[in-house]
Amino acid sequence: MERHEEIHKTKKEIFFNNFLGGIAWALGATIGLGFIIAILGIVLKNVNLIPFFGNFIGGIIEFIITKNPSLLAK
């Protein structure tokens, strides 16, 4: 009998429960991603890989500009 009562919730109750669940999921995902990015940043800062990535991206930008110098004319 209890399962039957759970199935017959009003649309308002279902919407409210799903809305709160969505907000909780989004908040948890945001906080979790913030922690992961912070920890990754600390690790990369201590490992000194940032200059490597900077040089890599600088090389990509230099390659693009040499292949298409009209990008600098704007």
Backbone bond lengths (Angstrom), bond angles and torsions (degrees), N, CA, C in turn:
res aa  C-N    CA-C-N  psi(-1)  N-CA   C-N-CA  omega(-1)  CA-C   N-CA-C  phi
1 M - - - 1.446 - - 1.525 110.45 -
2 E 1.343 118.85 -34.00 1.459 121.48 -178.38 1.517 111.58 -66.32
3 R 1.335 117.99 -36.62 1.466 120.52 179.81 1.519 109.93 -64.61
4 H 1.306 116.33 -35.57 1.459 120.43 -179.65 1.527 110.76 -66.31
5 E 1.296 117.00 -36.37 1.461 120.24 179.14 1.523 111.56 -70.10
6 E 1.341 118.20 -34.28 1.463 121.05 178.92 1.520 111.30 -68.47
7 I 1.299 117.87 -33.31 1.457 121.73 -177.66 1.522 110.45 -69.25
8 H 1.296 118.67 -32.90 1.452 122.01 -175.26 1.528 112.60 -94.83
9 K 1.325 115.66 56.03 1.460 119.67 173.08 1.524 107.82 -87.08
10 T 1.300 116.07 155.00 1.456 118.97 178.93 1.526 109.59 -73.92
11 K 1.313 115.49 159.96 1.463 119.88 179.19 1.522 110.86 -62.42
12 K 1.316 116.40 -32.94 1.464 120.93 178.69 1.530 110.23 -64.54
13 E 1.327 117.93 -43.56 1.459 121.48 179.00 1.521 111.06 -65.34
14 I 1.329 116.81 -42.36 1.466 120.91 178.90 1.521 110.12 -62.91
15 F 1.340 116.66 -46.49 1.462 120.79 178.94 1.520 110.78 -60.35
16 F 1.315 117.63 -46.23 1.462 121.89 -178.19 1.530 110.84 -62.79
17 N 1.339 117.03 -44.60 1.470 120.57 179.45 1.524 110.91 -63.17
18 N 1.330 117.36 -43.65 1.466 120.56 179.96 1.527 111.00 -68.54
19 F 1.318 117.74 -36.83 1.460 121.87 178.53 1.530 110.49 -63.14
20 L 1.342 116.31 -47.81 1.466 119.42 178.21 1.519 111.70 -64.18
21 G 1.318 116.72 -37.84 1.464 119.99 177.24 1.522 111.69 -63.85
22 G 1.329 117.19 -39.33 1.459 121.14 177.99 1.515 112.12 -66.47
23 I 1.317 116.58 -40.85 1.472 120.11 177.70 1.529 109.92 -64.59
24 A 1.313 117.26 -43.08 1.462 120.48 179.58 1.519 110.92 -63.64
25 W 1.339 116.89 -41.13 1.464 120.58 179.44 1.531 110.22 -63.92
26 A 1.322 117.51 -45.83 1.462 121.35 -178.72 1.528 111.05 -64.27
27 L 1.314 117.42 -42.07 1.455 121.00 178.70 1.529 111.01 -63.89
28 G 1.310 116.46 -43.59 1.467 120.32 178.43 1.514 111.99 -64.12
29 A 1.334 116.96 -41.12 1.464 120.44 178.91 1.526 110.66 -65.30
30 T 1.317 117.47 -40.03 1.467 121.42 -179.93 1.524 111.01 -66.01
31 I 1.306 117.11 -46.76 1.468 120.41 179.72 1.530 110.08 -65.15
32 G 1.311 117.05 -43.20 1.468 120.68 179.23 1.520 112.17 -61.80
33 L 1.332 116.85 -43.61 1.461 120.33 178.45 1.521 110.73 -65.17
34 G 1.324 116.96 -37.47 1.464 120.44 176.96 1.526 111.61 -60.63
35 F 1.325 116.81 -43.87 1.458 120.17 177.86 1.518 111.67 -64.03
36 I 1.319 116.82 -43.36 1.468 120.53 -179.25 1.526 110.51 -62.88
37 I 1.333 117.57 -44.56 1.465 120.66 179.58 1.521 110.83 -65.20
38 A 1.326 117.77 -40.13 1.464 120.73 178.60 1.520 111.25 -63.38
39 I 1.310 116.89 -45.54 1.472 120.53 179.63 1.520 110.68 -65.21
40 L 1.333 116.91 -42.13 1.464 120.70 178.25 1.526 110.72 -62.72
41 G 1.322 117.10 -40.86 1.460 120.91 177.71 1.515 112.18 -62.58
42 I 1.323 117.15 -42.42 1.468 121.16 178.54 1.522 110.61 -64.15
43 V 1.321 116.47 -43.54 1.467 120.17 -179.96 1.527 110.21 -63.81
44 L 1.328 117.60 -46.99 1.459 120.06 -179.33 1.528 111.90 -65.44
45 K 1.318 116.73 -33.65 1.470 120.24 178.11 1.529 110.18 -65.18
46 N 1.312 116.57 -40.24 1.465 120.46 -178.28 1.518 112.90 -78.57
47 V 1.326 117.95 -22.33 1.461 121.04 -178.88 1.524 110.96 -89.34
48 N 1.327 117.53 -13.61 1.460 123.75 179.94 1.527 112.83 63.61
49 L 1.317 116.36 41.23 1.465 120.43 175.50 1.524 111.95 -91.15
50 I 1.325 118.01 -9.78 1.461 121.27 -177.56 1.527 111.64 -60.20
51 P 1.352 121.20 -44.27 1.469 119.05 177.77 1.523 112.19 -59.97
52 F 1.319 117.98 -35.30 1.457 120.81 178.31 1.525 110.76 -61.69
53 F 1.327 116.69 -46.49 1.461 120.30 179.75 1.526 111.01 -66.66
54 G 1.333 116.48 -38.16 1.457 120.26 178.07 1.515 111.74 -62.80
55 N 1.332 116.84 -43.49 1.458 120.81 177.87 1.525 111.30 -65.69
56 F 1.310 116.39 -37.91 1.465 121.27 179.34 1.529 110.59 -63.76
57 I 1.331 116.71 -48.19 1.465 120.75 -179.79 1.528 110.06 -67.71
58 G 1.343 116.85 -37.60 1.468 120.21 175.87 1.516 111.66 -60.43
59 G 1.323 117.18 -40.24 1.466 121.26 176.88 1.519 111.82 -63.79
60 I 1.317 116.94 -39.75 1.467 120.61 178.23 1.525 110.06 -64.52
61 I 1.328 117.29 -44.48 1.469 120.61 -179.99 1.520 110.14 -64.35
62 E 1.324 117.58 -42.78 1.467 120.79 178.80 1.529 110.88 -61.63
63 F 1.329 117.44 -41.77 1.464 121.44 178.31 1.531 110.97 -61.76
64 I 1.321 116.47 -43.90 1.467 120.51 -179.43 1.521 110.58 -64.12
65 I 1.334 117.34 -41.92 1.460 120.20 -178.40 1.523 111.25 -69.05
66 T 1.339 118.00 -37.35 1.457 119.42 179.00 1.528 111.09 -69.15
67 K 1.307 117.99 -32.64 1.465 121.23 179.06 1.518 112.91 -79.74
68 N 1.350 117.10 -24.45 1.455 120.98 -178.28 1.528 109.59 -140.87
69 P 1.357 117.84 76.66 1.462 120.25 -175.33 1.528 113.29 -67.87
70 S 1.314 118.28 -12.74 1.471 119.97 179.17 1.532 111.64 -67.95
71 L 1.328 118.13 -13.47 1.463 120.27 178.16 1.528 110.97 -67.65
72 L 1.343 118.08 -26.20 1.457 121.36 -179.77 1.527 111.97 -83.41
73 A 1.329 117.86 -17.62 1.461 121.09 -175.10 1.515 112.70 -74.82
74 K 1.300 118.88 -14.81 1.465 121.14 -175.05 1.473 112.31 -77.55
